């Protein structure tokens, strides 16, 4: 739907959504708790939201995949004329067996992550970052309810800091980082911009992400420290998460092109697994190690991942040249 010069702005809005929901949900649930709202309203709220989205999607989300549109047109022409019209998509599927179809669709993402070290590393990094969002569901109540004495509704409002950071990250990307990419795109056209140009935001976000953990941990541990200090660290976490998401999303799309759907799907599977798993141990970790110790552990893990985008920025073209699925353009 969007070319390389337009994709950055579109993905900036898209990337805000994976943690806009997790950031807003604790606010709703926190005030449900303090007002003794029946737990069934959790599901009513979700149902209403999903229903509104469905009502909007039906009229304003048309089919845009050209091969499928041509397939529908071929079917219509066959029915109306009796002629053997056949589309390219139908022709490409003609020799498919159940096994080959399974390999091309369900199995391909899992095959790719084994074949592609750079996909594996970026997916693990993004999954770690995504898991942190859900880990904050446990960490923020511990700091702001346990240490600072807020109730569940007030502590839920702290998640607005995470969302605010994401919004700041989107604005900075749209008005600073993406214009730099578009300028480079226009300058070297018709040549293609290397995918590594998409990594600029993550070069800032990767070290800042680690800093944000130490900031959150050692200001959030003590009641004597102003409550504003850990809240501001959550804002920085939101900015970093957004830039990491954006950089990796854009890079995977540019690097894999026709295989991008498979790359993004395995990324989503792993992200979701980390998002489900992190809250299971977060509470125990923060209570046993303390806010400072647990956050320092997470900051240390963030430091371990930190070299990955810098190495990819420098050696990405060589790594892609060795890949079975990535694209290396002749004009790079």
VODOTI-645889 format. One record per residue (C-alpha): x, y, z. Coordinates in steps of 0.05 Angstrom, whole numbers, plus 5000, padded with zeros to 4 digits. Layout:
<balos>
XYZ;...
</balos>
This chain:
<balos>
500050005000;505950475013;512550564979;519250625017;518651385023;511551335052;512250715094;515851045152;510151505171;504950945163;508950475206;510051015258;502551025272;502150265267;507950165316;504550595368;498750115373;502149485401;503449855466;497950375465;493049825485;497449545541;498650255566;491250445568;488549775594;491249845666;487850525672;481150215655;482149605699;485150015756;478950445762;474549835753;477949555815;477350175859;469950265839;468249525852;465849445780;463648735764;469248335730;464548175671;465348895648;472448735628;469548305572;463948795556;469049345545;473148905499;466948675461;464549395451;471449615427;471949025379;464949145353;466449875338;472849675302;469049155261;463749665242;469150135217;473149605180;467449355137;466350005099;473250315100;478049725093;477649485021;481548914991;488149184964;492048554944;492348604869;493347854853;487147684894;483048244861;485047964792;483047264816;476147524834;475647864766;477647224730;472246844767;467047374748;469147344674;468846584673;461846604701;459447154654;462846944589;464146204596;471246334572;477145994610;479746634643;485246474694;489146954738;496546924755;494946744827;490746154806;496145934757;501445964812;497045544858;495345024805;500944544824;500344644899;499544034944;497444055016;504743955036;507544504992;502044985014;503544825087;511044955075;509845615039;505045885092;505145575162;512145285163;515945835125;516546335183;519445795228;524245565173;526446285162;528246425235;532745815234;536046015168;536846755185;541346945244;539747685236;532247535238;533247115301;537247655337;532448215319;526447795337;529447625405;531148355418;524248595398;521048035439;525048245500;522848965490;515548745481;515948305543;518248915582;511649265567;507848695600;512848635656;511149355674;504149115692;507548815754;513149305764;509049955763;504149735817;510049515861;513450195855;507450655855;502650275900;507549925944;512850475952;508851115939;502050895966;497751035905;491250635896;490150185835;486650725794;492051245808;497650745793;494150575728;494751305707;502351215708;501650805645;499951455610;507351605617;508850995574;503751215522;506351925524;513251675510;510551295450;507051915424;513452325432;517251775395;512251785338;512652545332;520252545333;520351995281;515452335234;518653015238;526052835247;528152125229;523551975171;524852635134;532252445135;530551785103;526052105051;531452615034;536452045022;531151664982;530052264936;537452414930;539551734904;533251554865;532251124824;537250734866;534550384928;536250614998;539650035036;535249755092;540749935142;538650665135;532350485174;536550325236;538351035256;532951105311;534950445344;542150685350;539551215397;534250785430;538550175447;543150515497;537650965523;533250355535;538550065583;539350745617;531750785629;531850145669;537250365717;533651035723;526950695738;529950195787;534150645830;529251225833;523250775842;526150385900;526050955950;520051325977;524451925991;525752035916;520552455880;515152045846;516452455783;523252115774;520851405759;514951685719;519852055673;523851405665;517451065640;516651625589;523751475564;522050735561;516050905517;520351305469;525550755465;520450205454;517250595397;523850725362;526150005371;519549745343;519750225284;526950085266;526049335267;519349335231;522049775176;528549395170;525248715164;520448965110;526049295070;530848715078;525948145062;520848475016;516747894987;518647475048;517048045096;510247745116;513747105140;519147505177;513947935212;509447355229;514946965266;516847615299;509647685323;509446965349;515747055390;513647745415;507047465438;510446895475;514947385512;509047835527;505347245557;511346995596;514447605628;508747775676;509147065704;515847195738;516047955742;512648025809;517047515843;523347805812;521848515835;519948295905;526047855915;531348285881;528148955898;526249475847;533449695838;536248995831;530948735784;531349355740;538949305738;538348585715;533748805659;538349385642;544148895638;540248455589;538749085548;546249225546;547548525519;542948655460;545649365449;551249185400;546548825352;543749435314;550649755310;553649125279;547749065232;548449785211;555749665193;555548955165;548248895144;549548865069;554548305077;549847915122;544147995073;548647755017;549447095054;541947035067;537246545032;531247005039;533647725044;534348194985;540848504961;539548994905;544649084848;544749834860;546849794933;
</balos>
